[in-house]
Amino acid sequence: MFLSVFEMFKIGIGPSSSHTMGPMVAAARFLEAMRGADYAFHGVRASLHGSLAFTGVGHASDRAVILGLAGFVPESYDADAAEAELARIGAEKSLRPGGLDPLAFDPARDLRFDYDTALPGHANGMRIEALDAQGDVLLQEVYYSVGGGFVLTAAELEAGRDTDDGPPVPYPFKSAAEMLEMARASGLSIAGMKRANELTRHKPAALEAGIARLWEVMEDCMNRGLEAGGHLPGGLNVRRRARAIRQALEAEHGRNLSAPHTINDWISTYAMAVNEENAAGGQVVTAPTNGAAGVVPATIRYWLDHVPGASRTRLPDFLLTAAAIGGLVKYNASISGAEAGCQAEVGAASAMAAAGFCAVLGGTPEQVENAAEIALEHHLGMTCDPVRGLVQVPCIERNGLGAIKAISAASLALRGDGQHFVPLDACIETMRQVGADMSEKYKETALGGLAVNVPNC
């Protein structure tokens, strides 16, 4: 089993990796299929199903599909160009993707939210069809956005989760138990094994540059959030809070009577800054999802700015370790809120952050595994119930608490010797089972929990 650090951490756009990035990626994949087909296409249409239908408007899924069909992709997204293209499509009722003739497309008619028909493979399903001049279907595909910006066709999903077809890796662990066994046998850290695996796909310079770019985007996103004010889009009129909290904390700096727990406010503010930017549709890094994008960077920022001896030279070890843990969660359970609730998003992110933090503080592989387990265990059962389907309430604050839990988990693990009662593998399997048993109304559909028990305006 191999999932690259660049699959667990993707540069993209907000507000949702599964509801915004995923549909855009799926639409772009369908364009590639059209370009490779020997047909004369006249138009396209698409339908969103399950959670993509119920919370699609709040997550900008409709905009993402349209822009994907117009040729936009998350990693090179240009907000100004996107707005101009959406306006043109609305006026002219046509798409002009590169490499294809103009395609008839009326957003009001050809993009449908199907609330009644759930597709069988995953809660985040969509169907795209290409038509001839008579309206007959020439090409069609079902896509599933399975969390973290990962997209699979129906056939790929049916074939299984492990779709990597690259060269073999030296440390192909599929479980935490295998990971620890390989670490003991090799004498390498988790980051060391992960780096060796990555080098089967990337040259050393490219790997280091790519990881540096991930942190650059994370940090830029956080800094924008720490400076921005105003209200978030979407209709809830949620105020941005990160800037005001940062200013208050800076004003209190150096006071002799400051309480030690004030550090938690810094950690929460770092995370909230990222998720406020995500909610505003800004550029973020999935970690492992957009809804949980603030946990890992907030933990890193706490380490760099507040922990003596921290060094940016260890950032690759942090992110490689976190990616290894995230890969185990994704492979053996889920990182999709629509599939398993927020335990799969913020819970997974907290486990990843705890592992990375423990590693750069000198933790052994056994302590790193313990840190990840502690963080994940105390998110088990967490529902995904966003108010009005927006990635704002409770999502923004939840990232702050996820980062605090990650730091606490790493600290507890470092106080021990790595021996503990609940293995990480058992905790991941428990998360999978809880997600399978969880009512659909608590899995990103905005049909239960906070989504129906607080005012929507």
KOLPAFI-546695 format. One line per field, with one value per residue (C-alpha): residue in three letters; residue number from 1; x, y, z. Coordinates in Angstrom, 1 decimal. Each point is the difference from the previous one (the first is absolute). Example, Ala and Ser with C-alpha at 12.3 -4.5 7.8 and 13.67 -1.06 7.14 Angstrom:
BEGIN
code	ALA	SER
pos	1	2
x	12.3	1.4
y	-4.5	3.4
z	7.8	-0.7
***
This chain:
BEGIN
code	MET	PHE	LEU	SER	VAL	PHE	GLU	MET	PHE	LYS	ILE	GLY	ILE	GLY	PRO	SER	SER	SER	HIS	THR	MET	GLY	PRO	MET	VAL	ALA	ALA	ALA	ARG	PHE	LEU	GLU	ALA	MET	ARG	GLY	ALA	ASP	TYR	ALA	PHE	HIS	GLY	VAL	ARG	ALA	SER	LEU	HIS	GLY	SER	LEU	ALA	PHE	THR	GLY	VAL	GLY	HIS	ALA	SER	ASP	ARG	ALA	VAL	ILE	LEU	GLY	LEU	ALA	GLY	PHE	VAL	PRO	GLU	SER	TYR	ASP	ALA	ASP	ALA	ALA	GLU	ALA	GLU	LEU	ALA	ARG	ILE	GLY	ALA	GLU	LYS	SER	LEU	ARG	PRO	GLY	GLY	LEU	ASP	PRO	LEU	ALA	PHE	ASP	PRO	ALA	ARG	ASP	LEU	ARG	PHE	ASP	TYR	ASP	THR	ALA	LEU	PRO	GLY	HIS	ALA	ASN	GLY	MET	ARG	ILE	GLU	ALA	LEU	ASP	ALA	GLN	GLY	ASP	VAL	LEU	LEU	GLN	GLU	VAL	TYR	TYR	SER	VAL	GLY	GLY	GLY	PHE	VAL	LEU	THR	ALA	ALA	GLU	LEU	GLU	ALA	GLY	ARG	ASP	THR	ASP	ASP	GLY	PRO	PRO	VAL	PRO	TYR	PRO	PHE	LYS	SER	ALA	ALA	GLU	MET	LEU	GLU	MET	ALA	ARG	ALA	SER	GLY	LEU	SER	ILE	ALA	GLY	MET	LYS	ARG	ALA	ASN	GLU	LEU	THR	ARG	HIS	LYS	PRO	ALA	ALA	LEU	GLU	ALA	GLY	ILE	ALA	ARG	LEU	TRP	GLU	VAL	MET	GLU	ASP	CYS	MET	ASN	ARG	GLY	LEU	GLU	ALA	GLY	GLY	HIS	LEU	PRO	GLY	GLY	LEU	ASN	VAL	ARG	ARG	ARG	ALA	ARG	ALA	ILE	ARG	GLN	ALA	LEU	GLU	ALA	GLU	HIS	GLY	ARG	ASN	LEU	SER	ALA	PRO	HIS	THR	ILE	ASN	ASP	TRP	ILE	SER	THR	TYR	ALA	MET	ALA	VAL	ASN	GLU	GLU	ASN	ALA	ALA	GLY	GLY	GLN	VAL	VAL	THR	ALA	PRO	THR	ASN	GLY	ALA	ALA	GLY	VAL	VAL	PRO	ALA	THR	ILE	ARG	TYR	TRP	LEU	ASP	HIS	VAL	PRO	GLY	ALA	SER	ARG	THR	ARG	LEU	PRO	ASP	PHE	LEU	LEU	THR	ALA	ALA	ALA	ILE	GLY	GLY	LEU	VAL	LYS	TYR	ASN	ALA	SER	ILE	SER	GLY	ALA	GLU	ALA	GLY	CYS	GLN	ALA	GLU	VAL	GLY	ALA	ALA	SER	ALA	MET	ALA	ALA	ALA	GLY	PHE	CYS	ALA	VAL	LEU	GLY	GLY	THR	PRO	GLU	GLN	VAL	GLU	ASN	ALA	ALA	GLU	ILE	ALA	LEU	GLU	HIS	HIS	LEU	GLY	MET	THR	CYS	ASP	PRO	VAL	ARG	GLY	LEU	VAL	GLN	VAL	PRO	CYS	ILE	GLU	ARG	ASN	GLY	LEU	GLY	ALA	ILE	LYS	ALA	ILE	SER	ALA	ALA	SER	LEU	ALA	LEU	ARG	GLY	ASP	GLY	GLN	HIS	PHE	VAL	PRO	LEU	ASP	ALA	CYS	ILE	GLU	THR	MET	ARG	GLN	VAL	GLY	ALA	ASP	MET	SER	GLU	LYS	TYR	LYS	GLU	THR	ALA	LEU	GLY	GLY	LEU	ALA	VAL	ASN	VAL	PRO	ASN	CYS
pos	1	2	3	4	5	6	7	8	9	10	11	12	13	14	15	16	17	18	19	20	21	22	23	24	25	26	27	28	29	30	31	32	33	34	35	36	37	38	39	40	41	42	43	44	45	46	47	48	49	50	51	52	53	54	55	56	57	58	59	60	61	62	63	64	65	66	67	68	69	70	71	72	73	74	75	76	77	78	79	80	81	82	83	84	85	86	87	88	89	90	91	92	93	94	95	96	97	98	99	100	101	102	103	104	105	106	107	108	109	110	111	112	113	114	115	116	117	118	119	120	121	122	123	124	125	126	127	128	129	130	131	132	133	134	135	136	137	138	139	140	141	142	143	144	145	146	147	148	149	150	151	152	153	154	155	156	157	158	159	160	161	162	163	164	165	166	167	168	169	170	171	172	173	174	175	176	177	178	179	180	181	182	183	184	185	186	187	188	189	190	191	192	193	194	195	196	197	198	199	200	201	202	203	204	205	206	207	208	209	210	211	212	213	214	215	216	217	218	219	220	221	222	223	224	225	226	227	228	229	230	231	232	233	234	235	236	237	238	239	240	241	242	243	244	245	246	247	248	249	250	251	252	253	254	255	256	257	258	259	260	261	262	263	264	265	266	267	268	269	270	271	272	273	274	275	276	277	278	279	280	281	282	283	284	285	286	287	288	289	290	291	292	293	294	295	296	297	298	299	300	301	302	303	304	305	306	307	308	309	310	311	312	313	314	315	316	317	318	319	320	321	322	323	324	325	326	327	328	329	330	331	332	333	334	335	336	337	338	339	340	341	342	343	344	345	346	347	348	349	350	351	352	353	354	355	356	357	358	359	360	361	362	363	364	365	366	367	368	369	370	371	372	373	374	375	376	377	378	379	380	381	382	383	384	385	386	387	388	389	390	391	392	393	394	395	396	397	398	399	400	401	402	403	404	405	406	407	408	409	410	411	412	413	414	415	416	417	418	419	420	421	422	423	424	425	426	427	428	429	430	431	432	433	434	435	436	437	438	439	440	441	442	443	444	445	446	447	448	449	450	451	452	453	454	455	456	457
x	0.0	1.4	-1.6	2.4	0.5	-1.3	-3.2	-0.6	0.9	-1.4	0.0	-3.5	-2.8	-2.7	-2.5	0.0	2.4	-2.7	-2.8	2.0	3.4	-1.3	-2.8	2.3	2.6	-2.8	-1.2	3.6	0.5	-3.2	1.3	3.1	-2.2	-1.9	3.2	1.1	-3.4	-0.8	-3.3	-1.4	-1.3	-2.6	-0.7	0.5	-2.1	0.6	-1.8	1.0	-1.2	0.0	2.0	1.2	-3.6	-1.1	2.9	1.2	-1.0	1.6	3.2	0.0	-0.3	-2.1	2.7	2.7	-1.6	-0.6	3.5	1.4	-1.9	1.4	3.5	0.9	1.9	0.6	3.8	0.1	-3.3	-0.2	-2.9	-0.4	0.1	-2.5	-2.5	0.3	-0.5	-3.1	-1.5	0.6	-1.4	-3.1	-0.5	0.9	-1.1	3.1	3.3	3.3	2.5	3.3	0.3	-3.7	-2.6	-2.4	-2.5	-3.6	-0.5	-2.7	0.9	-3.7	-1.0	3.1	1.2	-2.4	-0.1	-1.5	-1.2	-1.9	2.4	3.1	2.7	1.2	3.7	0.4	-2.0	1.8	-1.1	-0.4	-0.8	1.2	-1.3	1.1	-2.7	-0.3	-2.1	-3.2	0.6	0.9	2.8	3.3	2.2	-0.8	1.8	-0.8	2.5	0.4	1.7	1.3	1.6	3.1	-0.4	0.4	-2.3	-0.8	-2.2	-2.6	2.3	3.0	-1.9	-1.3	3.5	1.1	1.7	3.6	0.3	3.6	1.8	3.4	3.3	0.2	1.1	2.5	-2.4	-3.5	-1.7	-3.8	-0.5	1.6	1.2	1.8	1.4	1.5	1.3	1.8	1.3	1.5	1.5	1.5	1.0	-1.7	-2.5	-3.5	1.0	3.1	-2.0	-2.5	2.8	1.4	-3.4	-0.4	3.4	-1.3	-2.3	1.9	3.6	1.4	0.0	-3.5	-1.2	1.6	-1.3	-3.5	-0.1	1.3	-2.7	-2.7	1.1	0.3	-3.6	-1.1	1.8	-1.2	-3.6	0.4	1.6	-2.8	-2.5	1.8	-0.3	-3.5	-3.1	-3.6	-2.6	0.1	-2.2	-2.9	-2.8	0.8	1.6	2.9	2.6	3.7	1.5	3.7	1.3	-1.7	1.2	3.5	0.0	-1.3	2.7	2.7	-1.2	0.1	3.5	2.5	-2.5	1.1	-3.5	-0.7	-1.5	2.0	-3.1	0.1	2.3	-3.2	-1.4	3.0	-0.3	-3.8	0.6	2.6	-2.5	-3.0	2.0	0.5	-3.6	-1.4	2.1	-1.4	-3.6	0.6	1.1	3.7	3.0	0.7	1.7	-2.1	1.3	-1.5	-3.1	-1.1	-2.4	2.9	2.7	0.9	1.1	3.4	1.2	-1.2	2.0	3.1	-0.3	-0.3	3.2	2.0	-1.1	-0.4	2.2	3.7	2.3	-2.5	1.6	-1.6	2.6	-2.2	-3.2	0.5	0.1	-3.2	-2.0	1.4	-1.0	-3.4	-0.5	0.9	-2.7	-2.5	0.6	-0.8	-3.3	-1.0	0.9	-1.6	-2.9	-0.8	0.9	-3.5	-2.5	-2.8	1.1	0.9	-0.7	2.4	2.0	1.4	1.0	1.0	0.7	2.3	1.7	0.6	1.5	2.3	1.0	0.7	2.2	1.9	0.5	1.1	2.5	1.7	0.2	2.1	-2.6	0.7	-2.2	-1.9	-0.6	-1.1	-2.5	-1.3	-0.4	-2.1	-2.1	-0.7	-1.1	-2.2	-1.6	-1.3	-1.8	-1.9	-3.6	0.3	-2.8	0.1	-2.9	0.9	-2.6	-1.6	2.6	2.7	3.5	-0.2	-2.1	1.3	2.8	2.2	0.3	0.2	3.3	1.4	-1.0	1.4	3.4	-0.1	-0.9	2.9	2.5	-1.3	0.1	3.6	1.0	-1.7	1.7	3.4	-0.5	-0.3	2.1	-2.3	-1.8	-3.7	-3.3	-1.9	2.0	-0.4	-1.2	-2.9	-0.8	-0.2	-2.2	-2.2	-0.4	-0.9	-2.7	-1.4	-0.2	-1.8	-2.5	-0.5	-3.3	0.3	-1.5	3.2	2.3	0.3	-3.6	-0.9	-3.1	0.7	1.9	1.0	-1.1	-3.7	0.2	1.5	-1.4	1.1	0.0
y	0.0	3.4	3.4	2.9	2.9	2.1	-2.0	0.4	3.7	1.6	3.7	1.1	2.3	0.3	-0.6	-3.8	-2.6	-2.5	2.4	2.6	-1.4	-3.5	1.1	2.3	-2.8	-2.4	2.5	0.5	-3.8	-0.2	2.7	-2.2	-3.0	2.2	1.1	-3.6	-1.2	-0.1	1.8	3.4	1.4	2.7	0.4	-1.3	-0.4	-1.1	-1.1	0.1	-2.7	-0.8	2.4	1.9	0.9	0.7	2.4	0.8	3.6	0.8	-1.7	1.6	-3.4	1.5	2.6	-2.6	-2.3	2.8	1.3	-3.5	-0.5	3.3	-1.2	1.3	-2.2	0.6	0.2	2.9	1.6	3.7	1.6	3.1	-2.1	-2.4	2.8	1.4	-3.5	-0.7	3.3	-0.8	-3.6	1.4	2.5	-2.1	-3.5	-1.7	-1.4	0.5	-2.5	-0.3	-2.8	-0.3	1.9	2.3	-2.0	1.0	0.3	1.9	-0.1	0.3	-2.9	-2.2	-0.2	-1.8	-0.6	-3.5	-0.2	-3.3	-2.3	-1.1	-1.6	-3.4	0.5	3.0	2.9	2.4	-1.1	1.8	-0.9	1.8	-0.5	1.2	0.4	0.2	2.6	-2.0	-0.2	-3.7	-1.1	-0.8	-0.3	-0.2	-0.7	-0.2	1.5	-0.2	2.7	-2.1	2.7	2.1	0.8	-3.6	-1.0	-3.5	-1.2	-2.6	-2.6	1.2	0.0	-3.6	-1.2	0.9	2.7	-0.8	1.3	1.0	-1.6	1.5	-1.8	-2.0	1.9	-1.2	0.4	-0.9	0.0	-0.2	0.1	1.7	-3.4	-0.6	3.6	-0.6	-3.4	1.5	2.9	-2.5	-2.1	2.9	2.3	2.8	2.5	0.2	3.0	-1.8	-2.9	2.4	1.9	-3.1	-1.0	3.5	-0.2	-2.8	2.7	3.2	1.2	1.3	3.6	-0.2	-1.6	2.6	2.9	-1.5	-0.3	3.5	1.3	-1.8	1.9	3.3	-0.3	-1.0	2.9	2.5	-1.1	0.3	3.5	1.2	-1.3	1.8	3.3	-0.2	1.4	0.3	-2.8	-3.3	-0.7	-2.3	1.7	-0.9	3.4	-1.7	2.5	-0.7	-0.2	-1.0	3.5	1.5	-2.8	0.3	3.7	-0.5	-2.7	2.3	2.8	-2.3	-1.3	0.4	0.6	-1.8	-1.1	-1.7	-3.5	-2.9	-1.3	3.1	-2.1	-1.9	3.2	0.4	-3.6	0.4	3.3	-1.5	-2.7	2.3	2.4	-2.9	-1.1	3.5	0.3	-3.4	1.1	3.1	-2.2	0.8	-2.1	-2.7	-3.4	-3.0	-1.5	-2.5	1.9	3.7	-0.3	-1.1	2.1	2.1	-2.7	-1.0	3.5	1.4	-2.7	0.7	3.8	-0.7	-2.1	2.5	3.1	-1.2	-3.1	0.5	-1.7	-0.3	0.2	0.3	-2.5	-2.7	1.0	-2.9	-2.5	1.5	-0.1	-3.4	-1.5	1.6	-1.3	-3.6	0.1	1.6	-2.7	-2.7	1.7	0.5	-3.6	-1.7	2.2	3.4	3.7	1.0	1.8	-1.2	-3.6	-0.1	3.4	2.6	-2.7	-0.8	3.6	1.9	-3.3	-1.2	3.5	0.0	-3.5	1.2	3.2	-1.9	-2.5	2.7	2.1	-3.0	-0.9	3.4	0.1	-3.2	-2.7	-3.6	-1.7	-1.6	3.4	1.4	-2.8	0.6	3.7	-0.6	-2.5	2.3	2.9	-2.2	-1.9	3.2	1.0	-3.3	0.6	3.6	0.9	2.2	2.4	3.3	2.7	0.8	-2.4	2.7	-0.9	2.6	-1.1	-2.1	-0.7	3.1	-0.3	-3.8	0.3	2.0	-2.7	-2.7	1.7	0.3	-3.7	-0.8	1.9	-1.6	-3.4	0.3	1.3	-2.9	-2.5	1.5	-0.5	-3.7	-2.6	-0.8	-2.9	0.6	-1.8	0.8	-0.5	2.6	-2.7	-0.8	3.6	0.5	-3.1	1.3	3.3	-2.0	-1.9	3.0	1.8	-3.0	0.0	3.8	1.4	1.7	3.2	0.4	-0.5	3.4	0.1	2.8	-1.9	-0.5	1.2	3.7	0.4	-0.2	1.3	3.4	3.0	0.0	3.8
z	0.0	-1.0	0.3	-0.8	2.3	-2.9	-0.1	3.7	-0.2	-3.2	-0.9	-0.9	0.7	2.7	1.4	-0.3	-1.4	-0.6	-1.0	-1.9	-1.1	-0.6	-2.4	-1.8	-0.5	-1.1	-2.6	-1.3	-0.2	-2.1	-2.4	-0.5	-0.8	-2.5	-1.6	-0.5	-1.5	-3.7	0.2	-1.0	3.3	0.1	3.7	3.6	3.1	3.5	3.1	3.7	2.4	3.7	2.1	-3.0	-0.7	3.6	0.8	-3.5	-0.1	3.4	-1.2	-3.5	-1.6	-2.9	-0.7	0.2	-2.5	-2.5	0.3	-0.3	-3.2	-1.1	0.5	3.5	2.4	3.8	0.0	-2.5	0.8	-0.8	1.9	-2.2	-3.2	1.5	0.8	-3.5	-1.6	2.2	-1.1	-3.7	0.3	1.7	-2.8	-3.0	1.3	-1.4	1.1	-1.8	1.4	-1.7	-2.6	-0.6	-2.1	2.0	2.0	0.7	3.8	1.8	3.8	1.0	-2.2	-0.4	3.6	2.2	3.8	0.3	3.6	-0.6	-1.7	2.0	-2.0	1.5	0.3	2.4	1.5	-2.3	-3.4	-3.3	-3.6	-3.1	-3.5	-3.4	-2.7	-3.7	-1.9	0.6	3.7	0.0	2.4	-1.7	3.0	3.8	3.2	3.7	2.4	3.7	2.1	2.8	2.2	0.0	-3.7	-1.1	-2.8	-1.3	-2.9	0.9	-1.5	1.9	3.3	-0.7	-0.8	3.5	2.1	-0.8	-3.6	0.0	-3.0	0.4	0.7	3.2	3.1	2.6	3.0	-1.2	3.4	0.0	3.7	3.0	1.2	-3.3	0.2	3.4	-0.9	-3.1	2.1	2.5	-2.7	-2.0	2.8	-1.8	1.3	-1.5	-1.9	-1.3	-1.3	-1.6	-1.6	-1.5	-1.4	-1.5	-1.7	-2.2	-1.6	0.5	-0.3	3.3	-1.1	-1.2	3.1	2.3	-2.2	-0.1	3.8	0.4	-2.4	2.1	3.1	-1.9	-1.1	3.5	1.6	-2.5	0.5	3.8	-0.3	-2.3	2.5	2.9	-1.8	-1.6	1.6	-0.9	-0.5	-1.8	-3.0	-0.1	1.8	3.7	0.5	2.0	1.1	-0.6	3.4	-0.5	-0.5	3.0	2.3	-1.3	0.6	3.6	0.7	-1.3	2.2	3.0	-0.8	2.8	2.8	3.1	0.9	-3.3	0.6	-1.3	-1.9	-2.2	-2.3	-1.0	-1.3	-2.3	-1.3	-0.6	-1.8	-2.3	-1.0	-0.2	-2.4	-2.4	0.1	-0.3	-3.2	-1.1	0.7	-2.2	-2.9	0.3	-0.9	2.6	0.4	0.7	3.2	-0.6	-1.0	-0.3	2.9	2.2	-1.7	3.0	2.5	-1.5	-0.9	3.4	1.8	-2.2	0.7	3.7	-0.2	-2.0	1.9	3.6	0.5	0.8	-2.4	-2.9	-3.4	-3.5	-1.2	1.8	-1.9	-2.5	2.9	1.4	-3.2	-1.1	3.3	-0.1	-3.5	1.0	2.7	-2.2	-2.6	2.5	1.0	-3.6	-1.1	3.0	0.8	-1.6	0.0	-1.4	2.2	-2.3	0.6	3.7	1.6	1.2	1.9	-3.4	-0.7	3.1	1.8	-2.7	-0.2	3.7	-0.1	-2.9	1.8	3.3	-1.8	-1.8	3.1	2.0	-2.7	-0.1	3.8	-0.2	0.5	-0.9	-2.6	2.9	1.7	-3.4	-0.4	3.5	-0.6	-3.1	1.9	2.9	-2.3	-2.2	2.9	1.5	-3.2	-0.4	-0.7	-1.0	-2.4	-3.1	0.3	-1.6	0.4	-3.4	-1.6	0.3	1.2	2.8	3.0	1.9	-2.4	0.6	3.8	-0.2	-1.8	2.9	2.5	-2.3	0.1	3.8	0.3	-2.4	2.1	3.2	-1.5	-1.1	3.4	1.7	-2.3	0.6	3.8	-0.6	-1.8	-2.8	1.7	0.2	0.3	-3.3	-3.2	-2.8	-2.3	2.4	0.3	-3.8	-0.3	2.7	-1.9	-3.1	1.9	1.7	-3.4	-1.5	2.8	0.1	-1.2	-3.4	1.4	2.0	-3.0	-1.8	-1.3	2.4	0.9	3.7	3.1	0.1	-3.6	1.1	3.6	-0.4	-2.0	-3.7	-0.3
***
